[in-house]
């Protein structure tokens, strides 16, 4: 039975991935430092005989190497995903995203593990000149420290694939929605409306155009691609896929769906400008033809993903206390 190591296993995407891996018969070693992950998200996994959890940090290379022993494949999902406040603590992206990725690769090398999947981001395209943006689009100026740290992580993985004969799957996500979601615009808007349903403060002008993807579609896409073993046959032993829905919406579209789901009609207070913060790209829409050509497609629309997220937050109000 294949044994899979998951960094960020207690996080939003990592815990959903862990559950799916166990469901399809994999052994899973979950690794997390609980900086943003939640013990509750692993409640089901902890009852499974094929799951083992290790509490640890990616910056502790010795402990990471020991925990990874005996594994066959690594999903590296752990990261600092705080784009908005990245300039307040610039070292965090370097340490938790770039240095952490180097440590994961070194732990793999020490354990003779050759296969890795990495959660990158569509933010690496910056303010893209080509929309929808394909995987081979030229990189523009980076607009956030988060994206810059992910570009560095991608580069390290590609170099290890070349130098040490690793196989790398790099997935550039749009923003992910769904159950166990604890960070992002739906979370922030929901929290505001719970406190005061009569008004909603919106960063920017609300016309920012974004694409989103449901977490179950995200997990399915990664497992689908890895199951095809495409990296083993790629020219450089690593392969990149955009992950997203084949559509986008405006921020005000999303607000409309959230408010309808909650039965509220707040006045909207826009801070103005075409972006909410430095690094908030006004238009993110990834070209997903490459992954769709393999037979995968999103099962949920963006509207359905937003509505499902609202429903999950409504039924799990405890997450707001955990993130306060």
C-alpha positions in Angstrom: 0.0 0.0 0.0 1.4 3.4 -1.0 2.3 5.6 2.0 1.8 9.3 1.5 3.2 12.2 3.5 1.0 15.3 3.6 2.4 18.6 5.0 -0.3 20.9 6.2 -2.6 17.9 6.8 -4.7 19.8 9.4 -5.3 22.7 7.1 -8.3 23.4 4.8 -7.0 21.7 1.6 -4.7 19.2 3.4 -7.4 17.7 5.6 -9.7 17.3 2.7 -6.9 15.6 0.7 -6.1 13.4 3.7 -9.6 12.1 3.9 -9.7 11.4 0.2 -6.4 9.6 0.3 -7.6 7.4 3.1 -10.8 6.7 1.3 -9.0 5.4 -1.8 -6.8 3.1 0.3 -3.6 5.0 0.9 -1.6 5.1 4.1 -1.2 8.7 5.2 1.3 10.4 7.5 -0.1 13.8 8.4 2.3 16.6 9.4 1.2 20.0 10.7 2.3 22.7 13.2 -1.2 24.0 13.7 -0.3 27.5 12.9 -3.5 27.7 10.9 -4.6 24.0 10.8 -7.3 22.7 13.1 -7.3 19.5 15.1 -11.1 19.2 14.4 -10.4 18.8 10.7 -8.5 15.6 11.4 -11.3 14.1 13.6 -12.3 11.5 11.0 -8.7 10.7 9.9 -7.6 10.0 13.4 -10.0 7.1 13.7 -8.6 5.5 10.5 -6.1 2.7 11.0 -4.1 3.8 8.0 -3.5 7.3 9.4 -0.7 8.6 11.6 -0.3 12.2 12.7 3.0 13.9 13.6 3.0 17.4 15.1 5.9 19.2 13.6 7.2 22.2 11.7 8.7 22.3 8.2 11.6 24.5 9.6 12.7 21.6 11.8 14.5 19.5 9.2 15.7 16.8 11.5 12.1 16.1 12.8 10.7 16.4 9.3 13.2 13.9 7.9 12.4 11.4 10.6 8.6 11.8 10.2 8.9 11.2 6.4 10.7 7.9 6.8 9.1 5.0 4.9 6.9 7.2 2.7 6.6 7.0 -1.1 5.0 10.3 -2.1 4.8 13.8 -0.7 2.0 16.3 -1.0 3.5 19.6 0.1 0.6 21.9 1.0 1.7 23.7 4.1 2.4 27.4 3.6 1.8 30.9 4.8 -1.1 32.0 2.6 -1.4 35.5 4.0 -1.1 37.6 0.8 -2.8 40.7 2.2 -0.6 41.3 5.2 2.6 39.9 3.7 4.4 43.2 3.8 3.9 43.4 7.6 6.1 40.3 8.1 8.2 39.7 4.9 10.3 37.0 6.5 7.3 34.8 7.0 6.8 34.0 3.3 10.5 33.3 2.9 10.7 31.0 5.9 7.3 29.2 5.7 7.1 28.9 2.0 10.5 28.9 0.4 12.8 27.6 3.1 10.2 25.1 4.2 10.0 23.8 0.6 13.7 23.4 0.5 13.5 21.4 3.8 10.8 19.2 2.4 12.9 18.4 -0.6 16.0 17.7 1.5 13.9 15.4 3.8 12.7 13.6 0.7 16.3 13.2 -0.6 17.4 11.8 2.8 14.6 9.2 2.6 15.0 8.4 -1.1 11.5 9.7 -1.9 11.3 10.8 -5.5 7.7 12.0 -6.1 6.2 15.3 -4.9 3.0 17.4 -5.5 3.2 21.1 -4.7 0.4 23.6 -4.1 1.5 26.7 -5.9 -0.8 29.6 -6.8 -2.2 31.5 -9.8 -0.7 34.6 -8.1 2.6 33.7 -9.6 1.4 35.2 -12.9 1.2 38.6 -11.2 -0.9 41.1 -13.2 -0.9 38.8 -16.3 -0.8 40.2 -19.8 -2.7 37.2 -21.1 -6.2 36.4 -19.9 -7.1 33.5 -19.4 -3.6 32.8 -18.4 -1.9 29.6 -19.6 0.9 27.7 -17.8 3.5 28.9 -20.3 2.6 32.6 -20.0 5.7 34.7 -19.4 6.1 35.8 -15.8 5.5 39.5 -15.2 6.7 41.5 -12.2 5.8 39.7 -9.0 3.2 41.7 -7.0 3.2 39.9 -3.6 5.8 38.3 -1.4 3.6 35.3 -1.2 3.7 34.7 -4.9 7.4 35.4 -5.0 8.0 32.7 -2.4 5.9 30.3 -4.3 7.9 31.0 -7.5 11.0 30.2 -5.6 9.4 27.0 -4.3 8.5 25.9 -7.9 12.1 26.6 -9.0 13.5 24.5 -6.2 11.3 21.6 -7.0 12.1 21.8 -10.7 15.8 21.9 -10.0 15.6 18.9 -7.7 13.7 17.0 -10.4 16.5 17.8 -12.8 19.4 17.2 -10.4 18.1 14.3 -8.3 15.7 12.6 -10.7 12.6 13.6 -8.7 9.1 13.7 -10.3 7.3 16.9 -9.6 3.6 17.9 -9.9 3.2 21.7 -9.5 -0.4 22.9 -9.2 -1.2 26.6 -9.6 -4.5 27.1 -7.7 -7.0 29.9 -8.0 -8.6 30.6 -4.6 -10.2 27.5 -3.2 -13.6 27.3 -1.5 -15.6 24.7 0.4 -15.9 22.9 3.7 -13.2 23.7 6.3 -12.5 27.0 4.6 -11.1 29.5 7.1 -9.3 32.2 5.1 -10.5 34.5 2.3 -13.2 36.8 1.1 -16.2 34.5 1.9 -14.9 34.0 5.5 -14.3 37.7 5.9 -17.7 38.8 4.5 -19.6 36.2 6.5 -17.9 37.3 9.7 -18.8 40.9 9.0 -22.4 40.1 8.2 -22.8 38.0 11.3 -21.7 40.9 13.4 -23.7 43.5 11.5 -26.0 42.3 8.7 -26.9 45.9 7.7 -23.6 46.9 6.2 -20.6 45.3 4.5 -17.2 46.9 4.0 -15.6 45.9 0.7 -11.9 46.4 -0.1 -11.5 48.0 -3.5 -14.4 48.9 -5.8 -16.0 45.4 -6.0 -15.2 45.0 -9.7 -12.2 42.8 -9.2 -12.6 39.7 -11.3 -11.6 36.4 -9.7 -11.9 32.7 -10.4 -12.5 30.1 -7.6 -12.6 26.3 -7.3 -14.3 24.0 -4.8 -11.9 22.1 -2.6 -13.3 18.7 -3.6 -12.8 19.6 -7.3 -9.2 20.7 -6.3 -8.4 17.4 -4.6 -10.0 15.4 -7.5 -7.9 17.3 -10.0 -4.6 16.7 -8.2 -5.3 13.0 -7.7 -6.5 12.6 -11.3 -3.3 14.1 -12.8 -0.9 12.2 -10.4 -2.7 9.0 -11.3 -1.8 9.5 -15.0 1.9 9.6 -14.0 2.5 12.4 -16.4 5.6 13.9 -14.6 7.5 10.7 -15.2 7.2 11.2 -18.9 7.6 15.0 -19.0 10.7 16.5 -20.7 12.1 17.8 -17.4 10.5 15.3 -14.9 8.2 18.0 -13.6 4.9 19.3 -14.9 2.7 22.3 -14.1 -1.1 22.5 -14.2 -3.4 25.4 -13.6 -6.3 24.5 -11.4 -9.5 26.5 -11.5 -13.0 26.7 -12.8 -13.6 27.7 -16.4 -15.2 30.9 -15.4 -14.8 34.0 -13.2 -16.9 36.4 -11.2 -16.7 39.8 -9.8 -16.4 40.5 -6.0 -19.9 42.0 -6.1 -21.3 38.8 -7.8 -19.9 36.8 -4.9 -21.4 39.3 -2.4 -24.8 38.9 -4.0 -24.6 35.1 -3.6 -23.4 35.3 0.0 -26.1 37.8 1.0 -28.9 35.8 -0.7 -27.8 32.7 1.0 -27.8 34.4 4.4 -31.0 36.3 3.7 -29.5 39.8 4.3 -29.4 43.0 2.2 -26.6 45.2 3.6 -25.4 48.5 2.3 -22.1 48.1 0.6 -19.2 50.4 1.6 -16.3 50.3 -0.9 -12.9 51.5 0.0 -12.3 52.4 -3.7 -9.6 51.6 -6.2 -9.3 48.6 -8.5 -7.7 46.4 -5.8 -8.1 45.8 -2.1 -4.4 45.8 -1.2 -0.9 45.6 -2.6 -0.7 42.3 -4.5 -4.5 42.0 -5.0 -4.5 41.4 -8.7 -7.7 43.0 -10.3 -8.2 40.1 -12.7 -7.2 36.5 -12.1 -8.5 33.9 -14.6 -6.4 30.8 -15.4 -6.5 28.9 -18.6 -7.4 25.4 -17.6 -7.4 23.7 -21.1 -4.3 21.7 -20.2 -5.8 19.8 -17.3 -9.2 19.6 -19.0 -7.5 17.9 -21.9 -6.7 15.0 -19.6 -10.4 14.4 -18.9 -10.9 16.4 -15.7 -13.4 19.2 -15.3 -14.8 21.1 -12.3 -18.1 19.6 -11.1 -19.3 22.8 -9.3 -19.8 26.3 -10.6 -18.2 29.2 -8.7 -21.7 30.2 -7.5 -22.3 26.7 -6.1 -18.8 26.7 -4.4 -19.5 30.1 -2.8 -23.0 28.9 -1.6 -21.5 25.6 -0.2 -18.9 27.6 1.7 -21.5 29.8 3.2 -23.5 26.8 4.3 -20.5 25.2 5.9 -19.5 28.4 7.7 -23.1 28.7 9.0 -23.0 25.2 10.4 -19.5 25.6 11.9 -19.4 28.9 13.7 -16.6 27.6 16.0 -14.0 28.4 13.3 -14.5 32.1 13.8 -13.5 31.9 17.4 -10.5 29.8 16.5 -9.3 32.4 13.9 -10.1 35.5 16.0 
